[in-house]
């Protein structure tokens, strides 16, 4: 990456992905607490909580992988000018 536009493109993609994850996580938590408010039995509480925990874990894993790949691509392209000077020609 030799120009500012490339850096900005990658950082914008990372920021957007993190913002989208924060929004979706907030909405999922909000829905969970709304469901929790209507629970009338311990069995239903366990069911709702288990369902939320599974979906939150799956969402986190997927988003962390996606954001990690964005950082990896950014780092690889950022250091390409430096590493290419050390490689044999």
MARGU-649487 format. One record per atom (N, C-alpha, C): x, y, z; chain; atom name; residue number from 1; residue in one letter. Coordinates in steps of 0.02 Angstrom, whole numbers. Example, Ala and Ser with C-alpha at 12.3 -4.5 7.8 and 13.67 -1.06 7.14 Angstrom:
# residues 2
660, -284, 390, A, N, 1, A
615, -225, 390, A, CA, 1, A
660, -165, 390, A, C, 1, A
642, -112, 354, A, N, 2, S
684, -53, 357, A, CA, 2, S
645, 2, 394, A, C, 2, S
//
This chain:
# residues 89
42, -59, 0, A, N, 1, X
0, 0, 0, A, CA, 1, X
44, 62, 0, A, C, 1, X
37, 99, -50, A, N, 2, X
80, 157, -54, A, CA, 2, X
41, 222, -51, A, C, 2, X
-24, 218, -54, A, N, 3, X
-61, 281, -53, A, CA, 3, X
-112, 281, 4, A, C, 3, X
-131, 341, 21, A, N, 4, X
-178, 351, 76, A, CA, 4, X
-247, 323, 61, A, C, 4, X
-267, 322, -1, A, N, 5, X
-334, 296, -20, A, CA, 5, X
-341, 222, -2, A, C, 5, X
-288, 184, -12, A, N, 6, X
-290, 113, 5, A, CA, 6, X
-295, 102, 80, A, C, 6, X
-256, 140, 117, A, N, 7, X
-259, 136, 190, A, CA, 7, X
-329, 155, 214, A, C, 7, X
-355, 208, 188, A, N, 8, X
-421, 231, 207, A, CA, 8, X
-475, 179, 190, A, C, 8, X
-468, 147, 133, A, N, 9, X
-516, 96, 113, A, CA, 9, X
-517, 38, 162, A, C, 9, X
-459, 14, 182, A, N, 10, X
-455, -42, 229, A, CA, 10, X
-480, -22, 298, A, C, 10, X
-460, 36, 322, A, N, 11, X
-482, 57, 388, A, CA, 11, X
-557, 70, 390, A, C, 11, X
-585, 95, 335, A, N, 12, X
-657, 105, 331, A, CA, 12, X
-694, 39, 334, A, C, 12, X
-668, -11, 298, A, N, 13, X
-699, -77, 299, A, CA, 13, X
-697, -108, 369, A, C, 13, X
-641, -100, 403, A, N, 14, X
-635, -127, 471, A, CA, 14, X
-682, -91, 519, A, C, 14, X
-684, -25, 515, A, N, 15, X
-728, 14, 558, A, CA, 15, X
-801, -3, 545, A, C, 15, X
-820, -10, 482, A, N, 16, X
-889, -27, 465, A, CA, 16, X
-907, -96, 492, A, C, 16, X
-863, -144, 485, A, N, 17, X
-876, -211, 511, A, CA, 17, X
-884, -211, 587, A, C, 17, X
-842, -174, 621, A, N, 18, X
-847, -170, 694, A, CA, 18, X
-911, -135, 716, A, C, 18, X
-930, -83, 680, A, N, 19, X
-991, -46, 696, A, CA, 19, X
-1053, -90, 684, A, C, 19, X
-1052, -126, 629, A, N, 20, X
-1108, -171, 614, A, CA, 20, X
-1115, -226, 667, A, C, 20, X
-1058, -252, 689, A, N, 21, X
-1059, -303, 741, A, CA, 21, X
-1087, -274, 807, A, C, 21, X
-1066, -215, 824, A, N, 22, X
-1090, -183, 886, A, CA, 22, X
-1166, -173, 883, A, C, 22, X
-1190, -150, 826, A, N, 23, X
-1262, -139, 817, A, CA, 23, X
-1300, -204, 822, A, C, 23, X
-1278, -256, 787, A, N, 24, X
-1313, -319, 789, A, CA, 24, X
-1310, -351, 858, A, C, 24, X
-1255, -344, 892, A, N, 25, X
-1249, -370, 960, A, CA, 25, X
-1296, -334, 1007, A, C, 25, X
-1301, -268, 1000, A, N, 26, X
-1346, -230, 1042, A, CA, 26, X
-1419, -250, 1030, A, C, 26, X
-1437, -258, 966, A, N, 27, X
-1506, -278, 949, A, CA, 27, X
-1522, -347, 976, A, C, 27, X
-1475, -393, 971, A, N, 28, X
-1485, -461, 998, A, CA, 28, X
-1494, -459, 1073, A, C, 28, X
-1454, -419, 1108, A, N, 29, X
-1460, -413, 1180, A, CA, 29, X
-1526, -382, 1200, A, C, 29, X
-1546, -332, 1162, A, N, 30, X
-1611, -300, 1175, A, CA, 30, X
-1668, -350, 1167, A, C, 30, X
-1667, -389, 1115, A, N, 31, X
-1719, -439, 1103, A, CA, 31, X
-1719, -492, 1159, A, C, 31, X
-1659, -510, 1181, A, N, 32, X
-1653, -559, 1235, A, CA, 32, X
-1686, -533, 1299, A, C, 32, X
-1671, -472, 1317, A, N, 33, X
-1700, -445, 1378, A, CA, 33, X
-1776, -434, 1372, A, C, 33, X
-1799, -418, 1312, A, N, 34, X
-1871, -413, 1302, A, CA, 34, X
-1904, -481, 1310, A, C, 34, X
-1873, -534, 1283, A, N, 35, X
-1899, -602, 1293, A, CA, 35, X
-1896, -622, 1366, A, C, 35, X
-1843, -603, 1399, A, N, 36, X
-1834, -621, 1469, A, CA, 36, X
-1887, -590, 1513, A, C, 36, X
-1910, -531, 1494, A, N, 37, X
-1962, -497, 1534, A, CA, 37, X
-2028, -535, 1534, A, C, 37, X
-2040, -576, 1482, A, N, 38, X
-2103, -612, 1478, A, CA, 38, X
-2098, -683, 1506, A, C, 38, X
-2041, -703, 1531, A, N, 39, X
-2031, -770, 1557, A, CA, 39, X
-2069, -778, 1623, A, C, 39, X
-2104, -835, 1629, A, N, 40, X
-2143, -848, 1689, A, CA, 40, X
-2121, -911, 1726, A, C, 40, X
-2075, -950, 1696, A, N, 41, X
-2053, -1011, 1730, A, CA, 41, X
-1978, -1019, 1724, A, C, 41, X
-1949, -1056, 1771, A, N, 42, X
-1877, -1067, 1768, A, CA, 42, X
-1855, -1105, 1705, A, C, 42, X
-1898, -1151, 1682, A, N, 43, X
-1882, -1189, 1621, A, CA, 43, X
-1878, -1143, 1560, A, C, 43, X
-1925, -1097, 1556, A, N, 44, X
-1925, -1050, 1500, A, CA, 44, X
-1865, -1003, 1504, A, C, 44, X
-1846, -984, 1566, A, N, 45, X
-1787, -942, 1576, A, CA, 45, X
-1725, -976, 1549, A, C, 45, X
-1716, -1040, 1566, A, N, 46, X
-1659, -1078, 1543, A, CA, 46, X
-1660, -1084, 1468, A, C, 46, X
-1718, -1097, 1439, A, N, 47, X
-1725, -1104, 1366, A, CA, 47, X
-1706, -1039, 1330, A, C, 47, X
-1733, -983, 1353, A, N, 48, X
-1720, -918, 1322, A, CA, 48, X
-1646, -899, 1329, A, C, 48, X
-1618, -910, 1388, A, N, 49, X
-1548, -894, 1401, A, CA, 49, X
-1501, -938, 1360, A, C, 49, X
-1516, -1002, 1355, A, N, 50, X
-1475, -1047, 1316, A, CA, 50, X
-1476, -1028, 1242, A, C, 50, X
-1535, -1013, 1217, A, N, 51, X
-1542, -993, 1147, A, CA, 51, X
-1502, -929, 1133, A, C, 51, X
-1507, -881, 1178, A, N, 52, X
-1470, -818, 1170, A, CA, 52, X
-1394, -830, 1173, A, C, 52, X
-1372, -871, 1220, A, N, 53, X
-1300, -884, 1227, A, CA, 53, X
-1272, -918, 1164, A, C, 53, X
-1309, -965, 1137, A, N, 54, X
-1286, -1000, 1077, A, CA, 54, X
-1282, -952, 1018, A, C, 54, X
-1334, -911, 1009, A, N, 55, X
-1334, -865, 952, A, CA, 55, X
-1281, -810, 961, A, C, 55, X
-1271, -786, 1022, A, N, 56, X
-1221, -735, 1035, A, CA, 56, X
-1151, -762, 1022, A, C, 56, X
-1139, -824, 1041, A, N, 57, X
-1073, -854, 1030, A, CA, 57, X
-1061, -865, 956, A, C, 57, X
-1111, -888, 919, A, N, 58, X
-1104, -898, 847, A, CA, 58, X
-1093, -832, 811, A, C, 58, X
-1130, -780, 831, A, N, 59, X
-1122, -714, 800, A, CA, 59, X
-1052, -687, 815, A, C, 59, X
-1029, -693, 876, A, N, 60, X
-963, -668, 894, A, CA, 60, X
-908, -703, 854, A, C, 60, X
-913, -769, 850, A, N, 61, X
-862, -808, 814, A, CA, 61, X
-860, -787, 740, A, C, 61, X
-918, -781, 710, A, N, 62, X
-920, -762, 639, A, CA, 62, X
-893, -692, 628, A, C, 62, X
-913, -646, 669, A, N, 63, X
-890, -577, 660, A, CA, 63, X
-816, -568, 678, A, C, 63, X
-793, -603, 728, A, N, 64, X
-722, -599, 747, A, CA, 64, X
-678, -627, 691, A, C, 64, X
-701, -680, 659, A, N, 65, X
-665, -709, 603, A, CA, 65, X
-663, -660, 545, A, C, 65, X
-720, -630, 530, A, N, 66, X
-725, -582, 475, A, CA, 66, X
-680, -521, 488, A, C, 66, X
-683, -493, 547, A, N, 67, X
-643, -434, 563, A, CA, 67, X
-569, -453, 566, A, C, 67, X
-553, -511, 591, A, N, 68, X
-484, -535, 591, A, CA, 68, X
-455, -540, 521, A, C, 68, X
-495, -564, 475, A, N, 69, X
-472, -569, 405, A, CA, 69, X
-461, -499, 375, A, C, 69, X
-504, -452, 393, A, N, 70, X
-494, -383, 369, A, CA, 70, X
-428, -354, 395, A, C, 70, X
-413, -365, 459, A, N, 71, X
-350, -342, 488, A, CA, 71, X
-290, -378, 455, A, C, 71, X
-298, -442, 442, A, N, 72, X
-244, -480, 411, A, CA, 72, X
-228, -453, 341, A, C, 72, X
-280, -441, 302, A, N, 73, X
-271, -414, 235, A, CA, 73, X
-239, -345, 237, A, C, 73, X
-263, -304, 284, A, N, 74, X
-235, -237, 292, A, CA, 74, X
-161, -240, 309, A, C, 74, X
-143, -283, 356, A, N, 75, X
-72, -289, 376, A, CA, 75, X
-29, -315, 319, A, C, 75, X
-54, -365, 284, A, N, 76, X
-15, -393, 229, A, CA, 76, X
-1, -341, 175, A, C, 76, X
-52, -303, 158, A, N, 77, X
-43, -252, 106, A, CA, 77, X
-2, -193, 131, A, C, 77, X
-7, -178, 195, A, N, 78, X
31, -122, 223, A, CA, 78, X
105, -136, 223, A, C, 78, X
124, -198, 238, A, N, 79, X
195, -215, 243, A, CA, 79, X
225, -242, 179, A, C, 79, X
184, -248, 127, A, N, 80, X
209, -274, 63, A, CA, 80, X
268, -233, 36, A, C, 80, X
267, -167, 38, A, N, 81, X
325, -129, 13, A, CA, 81, X
389, -144, 52, A, C, 81, X
383, -157, 117, A, N, 82, X
442, -170, 158, A, CA, 82, X
468, -241, 147, A, C, 82, X
423, -289, 146, A, N, 83, X
444, -359, 139, A, CA, 83, X
469, -374, 69, A, C, 83, X
443, -340, 19, A, N, 84, X
466, -354, -50, A, CA, 84, X
538, -333, -60, A, C, 84, X
562, -285, -22, A, N, 85, X
632, -264, -30, A, CA, 85, X
681, -315, 0, A, C, 85, X
656, -360, 42, A, N, 86, X
699, -411, 72, A, CA, 86, X
698, -477, 34, A, C, 86, X
650, -484, -10, A, N, 87, X
644, -547, -47, A, CA, 87, X
694, -547, -106, A, C, 87, X
718, -606, -123, A, N, 88, X
765, -609, -180, A, CA, 88, X
730, -591, -245, A, C, 88, X
767, -559, -289, A, N, 89, X
736, -537, -353, A, CA, 89, X
755, -580, -410, A, C, 89, X
//
